[in-house]
Amino acid sequence: MPIGSFLFDTAAGTVEGGPAGSPEGSPVKGFTLSAGGLEATVVAHGARLVRMMVPGRDGGTADVVLGFDRLGDYLASDAYFGATCGRYANRIGGAVFPLDGVRHALSANEPPNQLHGGPDGFDRRIWDAEVEEADNAVTFTLVSPDGDQGYPGRLRAATRYRLTDDGVLDIRMTAVSDRPTVVNLVHHSYWNLGGHDSGDLRGHRLTVRGGFTTPVGAGLIPTGEVRPVDGTPFDLRGGVGLGEALEAVGGLGFDHNWCLEGPAGELRPVAWLEHPASGRRMELATDQPGLQVYTGGYLSERVVGKGGRRYCRFAGLALESQRFPDSPNIGHFPSARLDPGGTYRHRMQLRFGVG
């Protein structure tokens, strides 16, 4: 099917379109990809996935990503719903890192640390967009100037969404720089396979192919330890009901990095999310070394999402394939360095099905 396009208004627009223009700014471009019974809607603000329609066992479709009806609500939110986060996603301790003997001070937005690229990270930007009708894809591009949020180098980043007939949403993130820098782009959708408006995650089942995690200390900054999951609530290798897992881990649930099995740099399946009640299944494959599993512990009913739905704690699950958090400050973690002449590459595939 042809790729549908529309304008997503900063105040009143919805994912189906809306009136152009608003007091808050100009509308941004949006696109709907359709294939294999799926629909994915993406917008240029934050190179963001705002809607993902997936059929269930009974043939009915549901929108399985959390989000908002109005772009103005995305602008006002700090939840990163569906966004491409960067230049360095996840956390950098103390909002500082060394590179080639130079100390780079970053803009802190979770003092004293930086989270997801800073107060004006890539999720806040309007990206350029190019439609690729022949591949059923949209590519968003962004230029980040030297010194942006404290990072060295002029960086050109791209996020490409492609939807295939066999039920796969393929997301590829790339970047090049004219100076040595660090890069870690992530896709930050919150998934609920029962539908964004179906309540919490306790009826889901999650499997993660990772035998180690990177424990955190104050401010959720990694301590540098790499700890086995054996005998802990973090052992998700055999699959576990999220109701049971959330009870076992307690508190705000998971917001931790798993060290993934298999060679980094090669695309391989690493995680599975299932919703037995609807039959929907999602397999995540990636070429990255780590996976942040965030169960939405900071969400609350103050967050009013699509259709006026209030999103409770644990209403959605983010599966962020990534370099490890704070890697620029922890030498034995996989490197996030990008040099001129090189290309940062990050691929993730989300395969949807019914079981």
Residue, then its C-alpha position, 0 to 999 in steps of 0.5 A: m500500500p502507498i505510504g500515507s502522509f499527514l501533518f501532526d499539529t503541535a496543539a490539536g492534531t491527532v495521528e489521523g491528521g488535523p488542522a495545520g498550524s497552531p499557536e504553539g508552532s508549525p505542524v510536523k510531518g507524519f507517515t503511516l506504513s501498512a503491510g502484513g496486517l500491521e500499521a505503524t505511524v511515525v512522526a518527525h518530532g523525535a523520529r517517533l513511533v506514535r501508533m502500532m496496530v497489531p492483530g490479535r488471535d480474534g482478528g481484532t487489532a489494537d494499538v500496542v504502543l503508549g502515547f498521546d493524541r496531540l503533539g503538544d502532549y509529547l512536547a510537555s512529557d518526559a516519558y520519551f514515548g516512541a522516540t529516538c533518544g540520543r546523542y547518548a541514550n540512557r544515563i551518563g554519570g555526573a554528566v561528564f566523560p573523558l575522551d582523548g584526555v579531554r573532559h567533556a561536561l554535558s547538560a544535566n537533566e537528571p542532576p547530577n547526571q544526564l539522561h537520554g541526551g540531555p534537556d534538548g536531546f534528539d527526542r525533542r527535535i524535528w527531524d527531516a523526513e524522506v519517504e521510500e515508497a519502494d521499500n515501504a520505509v521512512t528515513f528521518t535525519l538530523v544534524s547535531p552541531d559540535g557542542d550540542q548538549g556538551y558533545p564533541g563533533r558535528l553528528r549526522a544521525a538517521t533513523r529508518y523505519r521499514l514495515t515488511d509483509d512478514g510482520v516485521l518493523d525494522i528500525r535502523m539507526t546510524a550516525v557519522s561524525d567529523r570529530p571523535t565522539v560517543v553515540n548511543l541511539v535507542h528506540h524508546s516505545y512502551w509496549n503493551l500487547g493487550g493494547h495501550d489502554s488495557g491496563d498494566l503489564r501483569g498479564h504479559r510474559l517476558t523472556v530475555r536472553g541475557g545471563f548478566t546485568t550491570p547493577v546500579g547505584a545512586g541515580l541508576i548509574p552502573t557501578g561497573e560490576v557485571r553480575p550473573v542473574d542466576g538465582t535472582p529475579f533478573d533471570l528471565r532466560g526461561g520466560v517469566g510472567l511479569g506479574e510474578a517478576l514485578e512482585a519479586v523485584g519489588g519497588l518500581g520494577f525493572d529499569h536495568n541493563w542486561c548483557l545480551e548473549g550472542p556476538a554484538g554486531e550481529l543481528r540475533p533474537v534476544a527478547w520475547l514479549e507475549h500476551p496470552a489473553s490476546g495471543r499477540r507476540m513480539e520478538l526483538a532482535t538486535d545487533q547491540p550488546g545490551l538491553q534496557v528493560y524498563t517496566g514503566g515504574y515512573l508512570s502514573e495516572r497523572v499521565v493522560g494518554k491516547g483517548g484520555r486513557r490514564y496510564c498507570r504504573f507498569a502500563g507499558l514496557a520499554l525494550e531499549s537495545q543499546r550500548f551499556p549505560d555510562s559506557p564512556n566512563i567505564g572502560h571495560f564496558p563495550s565502547a560507544r566511541l565514534d571516530p571520523g570515517g566510521t559509522y555508528r550502526h544500530r539495528m533492531q527488528l520487532r517481529f509480531g505474530v499470534g500464538 
